[in-house]
Amino acid sequence: MGIFDALSGRIGHFNSVAVPVPNDIFTKIKVLPDETEIRLFATALDIAQHGVDLFFKPGVGPVIKDVKQYDRSHFEKLNAVFLIWIFHDYCNLGILDGQKEQSKLENILGIDNEEFTYYLEQLKHSSDNPVGLDKLWNEIVKIIHTMPNTQENYLVFAREFSRICKFSK
């Protein structure tokens, strides 16, 4: 299927629309004054990119066939959702001080304040329920509108995203 995706222009579209988003985010991360913050946010970005790949990676991503329906703003929101989710994980583990670091994350993401506040609140979770990825899933399927919001799709996502997070440690 990878060759068909290349010939159909799907890979080219993904590369021109989606790839610049994490590059822009990383540019903002690498100018942070603290080396530890740089590493934490860069690791979160890496996990976010693996999350995006779950859906759009040629050959295996279930919505690669629909990638031309998505523009840069979709990928900005998708990266924001994953990064905010991971930000809450970092705060729950005591790795980051949420109040202190929230403005840095907002600057890194570059999305408008209202959208940032919405995602920050919607994706808030505690360490009491670390596997409960339902909040993350609900926001993702709002962005990836061609992905059916079914229990089966959620379970596949939860399994695969949990695997990514364990692998990234």
C-alpha positions in Angstrom: 0.0 0.0 0.0 3.0 2.4 0.5 3.7 2.6 -3.2 0.1 3.3 -3.9 0.1 6.1 -1.3 3.2 7.6 -2.9 1.7 7.4 -6.4 -1.6 8.9 -5.3 0.1 11.9 -3.8 -1.0 11.1 -0.2 2.6 10.9 1.1 3.5 14.1 -0.7 0.4 15.8 0.8 1.3 14.5 4.3 4.9 15.6 4.0 3.9 19.1 2.8 1.1 19.7 5.3 1.9 17.6 8.4 5.7 17.5 8.6 6.3 21.2 9.0 4.2 21.3 12.2 6.5 19.3 14.5 9.5 21.0 12.9 8.0 24.4 13.9 7.2 23.1 17.4 10.7 21.8 17.8 12.2 25.1 16.7 10.3 26.7 19.7 11.4 24.0 22.1 15.1 24.2 21.3 15.3 27.9 22.4 14.0 27.1 25.9 16.6 28.2 28.5 16.6 25.0 30.5 18.1 21.8 29.0 15.8 19.6 31.1 12.8 21.4 29.7 14.1 21.0 26.2 14.5 17.3 26.7 11.1 16.8 28.3 9.2 18.8 25.6 11.3 17.1 22.8 10.4 13.7 24.2 6.7 14.7 24.4 6.9 15.9 20.8 8.4 12.5 19.8 5.6 10.7 21.5 3.1 13.0 19.8 4.6 12.2 16.4 4.3 8.5 17.0 0.6 9.2 17.9 0.1 11.0 14.6 1.8 8.1 12.8 -0.8 5.7 14.3 -3.4 7.3 12.0 -1.5 8.6 9.0 1.7 6.5 8.5 1.6 5.2 4.9 0.8 1.5 4.7 -0.6 1.1 8.2 -2.4 4.3 9.2 -6.1 3.8 8.8 -6.8 7.3 7.6 -3.8 7.7 5.2 -6.4 7.2 2.4 -8.2 10.4 3.6 -5.1 12.5 4.3 -5.9 15.0 1.5 -9.0 16.0 3.5 -6.7 17.4 6.2 -4.7 20.7 6.3 -2.0 22.2 8.5 -4.5 23.3 11.1 -5.7 19.7 11.6 -2.1 18.6 12.3 -1.5 21.6 14.6 -4.5 20.6 16.6 -3.6 17.0 16.6 0.0 17.7 17.9 -1.5 20.1 20.5 -3.8 17.4 21.8 -1.1 14.9 22.2 1.4 17.4 23.7 -1.2 18.7 26.2 -2.1 15.1 27.2 1.6 14.3 27.8 2.0 17.7 29.6 -0.7 16.6 32.1 1.2 13.3 32.5 4.4 15.1 33.3 2.6 17.3 35.8 0.9 14.3 37.4 4.2 12.6 37.9 5.7 15.8 39.4 8.2 16.2 36.5 6.8 19.6 35.6 5.0 22.3 37.5 1.8 22.9 35.6 1.3 26.5 36.6 4.9 27.4 35.9 5.2 25.6 32.6 1.8 26.2 31.1 2.7 29.4 29.4 5.8 27.8 27.8 3.6 25.0 26.4 1.1 27.5 25.0 4.0 29.4 23.3 5.5 26.2 21.9 2.1 25.1 20.4 1.3 28.5 19.0 -2.4 27.9 19.0 -4.9 30.6 20.0 -5.5 31.1 23.8 -9.1 29.9 23.7 -8.2 26.7 21.9 -5.3 26.1 24.2 -7.5 26.6 27.3 -10.2 24.3 25.9 -7.7 21.5 25.3 -6.0 22.0 28.6 -9.3 21.6 30.4 -10.7 18.8 28.3 -7.6 16.7 28.5 -7.0 17.1 32.2 -6.5 13.7 33.8 -5.0 12.4 37.0 -2.5 9.8 37.8 -5.4 7.8 39.4 -6.5 6.7 35.9 -3.4 6.7 33.7 -4.7 4.2 31.1 -8.0 6.0 30.7 -7.3 7.4 27.3 -10.9 8.1 26.5 -10.5 11.9 26.9 -7.6 11.9 24.5 -9.5 9.7 22.0 -12.6 11.9 22.1 -10.5 15.0 21.1 -8.6 13.1 18.4 -11.7 11.8 16.6 -13.1 15.4 16.6 -10.0 16.4 14.6 -9.6 13.2 12.6 -13.2 13.4 11.3 -12.9 10.5 8.9 -12.0 8.0 11.7 -15.2 6.3 13.0 -15.6 6.8 16.8 -16.2 3.2 17.6 -15.3 1.1 20.7 -13.1 -1.1 18.5 -11.1 1.8 17.1 -10.7 3.2 20.6 -9.4 -0.1 22.0 -6.9 -0.3 19.1 -5.8 3.3 19.7 -5.5 2.8 23.5 -3.4 -0.4 23.0 -1.1 1.2 20.5 -0.7 4.5 22.2 0.0 2.8 25.5 2.7 0.7 23.7 4.3 3.9 22.3 4.4 5.5 25.7 6.0 2.5 27.3 8.5 2.2 24.4 9.5 5.9 24.7 10.5 5.6 28.4 
